[in-house]
Amino acid sequence: LVTVAYSDEILRSVADRMVSLNLGVLPVVERKNKEHLEGLITQFDLLLSRQKLLEEEHQAERVLTLRGISARRSQEIVTAANQGTPSSSEHELPPLDPLQPD
């Protein structure tokens, strides 16, 4: 009996199977044609996939943070205008630092 991964299977299932069976590599086959080898998946492939996911999450967090800063600064301008204070062109706002948290 050979343990395999299927080409339509989610990586989490493949990773769980590899860990539970202490395997570093699995052949990848189609469900309908288990005789046809699609390729191999290794622990390194799983790590690369995880790294890509972490990078995408980091980028999404950064975009949300920048949008939050932009929205906060827009609100400061509206508040200043409603209070009769000088407009944003006349009133100096603090410099925007995208790396600083709100």
N, C-alpha and C positions, 0 to 999 in steps of 0.2 A: 504494500500500500504506500503510495507516494502522496505527501501532503503538498497541496498546490494553493495558489491564489488565483482568483478569477479576474479577468480583465475588466469586469463591471463592478467589482467589489470595492467598498470604501476602504481607505488606507487604515483606518482605526481597527477594522476587523482583521486585516492582514497583520498589522503590528501585534495585536493581541495573540493571534495564533502563533506568530514567530516567537514571542516571549514565552508563552505557555509550553511550547515544544522545544525551547532553547535552540532555535534555528536562526542562522544568519542570512539565509537566502532561500527563496522559494521560486519555483517555476511558475510562470503566469500563463494560464490557458483560458480558452473560451468555455463557457458553460455547456454550449451545444456541441462542441467538438473538442473534447478533452485530450485528444491525441495531437492537436495542433498547438505547438509551443509558440506563444506570443512573445515571450521574453523572460527575464529574470528580475526579481525585486530583491534588493538587499537592505540590510540595516542602514547602510549609508544613504540609500535612496529615501528611506523613511526620515532620516535626519535632515536631509536636504529639503524635503517637503515641509517638515516642521519649521525649519529656518525661514522658508519662503512665507509661511503663514504668519510667523512672528513679525517679519518685516512688513507685511501687508497690514497687520493690526497696528503696528507702530505708526505707519503712514496715516491710517485712518484716524488714530488718536490725535496726531499732529494737525490734520486738517480740521477736526472738530475743535481743537484748542484754538487754532487761528480764527475759525469762524466765531467762536465765543468771544475772542478779543475784539474782533471787528464789530460784533453786535454790541459789546459793552461800550466801545468808543463811539459808535453811532448814538447810543442812548445818552452818553455824556454830552454830545453836541445838541441833541434834542432838548435835554434838560436845561442846558445853558441858554438855549434860544428861548425856551418858555419862561425862564427867570429874568429875561431881559439883559443878560450878560452879553459881552461882546461875542460876535460870531466866531466860528472856528478859525477863520482867516485872521481875526484880530486877537483871538485868545489862544495862547500856546498850550497845546495838550502835551503831556509827558511823552517822550519817545516810545515807540512801540517795540518791545522786545519779545519776539515770538517764542523764545526759549523760557521765558518766565511764566509760571502758572498764574491763573487769574487770582 
